[in-house]
């Protein structure tokens, strides 16, 4: 195993997971606040909670992002898919937690709640797509820049 290649893959995957995990955490935290306002809940905010969300979002996709940056094969998608499943579970858990007190809302508040929750799904989807793209971007550049070593048997003398 080439240690330089592994280090480059780790850095590329870690940067992709961290940048998009942090941005996603900030956006979803703002949307969580909107959910509380729409549902007339009691707003609670802590920097520790936001940092915890960012850490979970980053760590969930980190192994898959590093694997995607390291290998062009299919196996990295198993790791990445595991992280995606964890994010999906967290999204559902957060959605249930943030909307548990939403009872007897008027119609416009229900519409607002649906809009905000769909926006959260969009943020998660964008995070997953952008981490994938960031992890894979360098692979295309390095493999395209290297000459092909494949030689057809019919062309060799």
Helices and strands as residue ranges (DSSP letters): H 3-38, H 47-70, H 76-99, H 107-145
